[in-house]
Amino acid sequence: MTLKACKKEEKMDREFQKKFKFKGSISVLTQMMVDPAATEKRGRVKNLPLRPGEILDVIQFTNQEQILCRNSQRRYGYVPRAVMLPL
């Protein structure tokens, strides 16, 4: 990984921590897959855009309805639990 890519990732992580008021280090708890039968959804302010069959990194189980996740482009956001499947 180049120095430029590392700095970009660090900046994205800092922005995530500020936007979601996340304290501590960012660690992946597990990976889950978006239900292949789910419809593709565009993201909103704090929601992550979803693609059916996409694998997401779970950062935090926030409540009974949502999970805080990161996708392959290192974008962060909330995802409804109803569309998530364990790997």
C-alpha positions as CSV (number, residue, x, y, z in Angstrom):
1,M,0.0,0.0,0.0
2,T,1.4,3.4,-0.9
3,L,1.8,6.3,1.5
4,K,-0.9,8.2,-0.3
5,A,-3.4,5.3,0.0
6,C,-2.6,5.0,3.8
7,K,-3.2,8.6,4.4
8,K,-6.5,8.5,2.5
9,E,-7.7,5.5,4.6
10,E,-6.7,7.3,7.8
11,K,-8.6,10.4,6.7
12,M,-11.7,8.3,5.9
13,D,-11.5,6.6,9.3
14,R,-11.2,9.9,11.1
15,E,-14.3,11.3,9.2
16,F,-16.2,8.1,10.1
17,Q,-15.4,8.5,13.8
18,K,-16.5,12.1,13.7
19,K,-19.7,11.5,11.7
20,F,-20.9,8.5,13.8
21,K,-19.4,9.7,17.1
22,F,-17.4,6.5,17.3
23,K,-14.8,6.2,20.1
24,G,-11.8,3.9,20.1
25,S,-10.2,1.9,17.3
26,I,-12.1,0.6,14.4
27,S,-12.1,-3.2,14.4
28,V,-14.1,-5.7,12.3
29,L,-16.3,-8.0,14.5
30,T,-17.4,-10.3,11.7
31,Q,-18.4,-10.3,8.0
32,M,-22.0,-10.6,6.8
33,M,-23.6,-10.8,3.4
34,V,-26.5,-8.7,2.1
35,D,-29.4,-11.0,1.2
36,P,-29.2,-11.8,-2.5
37,A,-33.1,-11.5,-2.7
38,A,-33.0,-7.9,-1.3
39,T,-33.5,-5.0,-3.6
40,E,-30.6,-2.6,-4.3
41,K,-30.9,0.5,-2.1
42,R,-29.2,3.9,-2.4
43,G,-27.6,5.2,0.8
44,R,-28.9,8.2,2.7
45,V,-27.0,10.5,5.0
46,K,-25.9,7.7,7.4
47,N,-27.1,4.6,5.6
48,L,-24.8,2.5,3.5
49,P,-25.9,1.8,-0.2
50,L,-26.6,-1.9,-0.6
51,R,-26.1,-4.3,-3.4
52,P,-27.6,-7.8,-3.2
53,G,-24.9,-10.4,-2.4
54,E,-22.4,-7.8,-1.2
55,I,-20.1,-8.8,1.7
56,L,-19.8,-6.2,4.5
57,D,-17.5,-5.8,7.5
58,V,-19.5,-5.4,10.7
59,I,-18.1,-2.7,12.9
60,Q,-20.7,-2.5,15.6
61,F,-24.1,-4.1,16.4
62,T,-25.9,-0.8,17.3
63,N,-29.4,-2.0,18.1
64,Q,-32.1,-4.6,17.2
65,E,-32.8,-2.9,13.8
66,Q,-29.4,-1.7,12.5
67,I,-25.8,-2.7,12.2
68,L,-22.9,-0.3,11.6
69,C,-20.9,-1.7,8.6
70,R,-18.1,-0.9,6.1
71,N,-18.2,-2.0,2.5
72,S,-15.3,-2.8,0.1
73,Q,-14.8,0.9,-0.8
74,R,-14.3,1.7,2.9
75,R,-17.5,3.6,3.1
76,Y,-19.3,3.3,6.5
77,G,-23.0,3.4,7.3
78,Y,-26.0,1.8,8.9
79,V,-27.6,-1.3,7.4
80,P,-30.9,-2.9,8.4
81,R,-30.5,-6.2,10.2
82,A,-33.4,-7.6,8.1
83,V,-31.4,-7.8,4.9
84,M,-28.2,-9.2,6.5
85,L,-27.2,-12.9,6.4
86,P,-24.4,-14.6,8.3
87,L,-21.6,-16.1,6.2
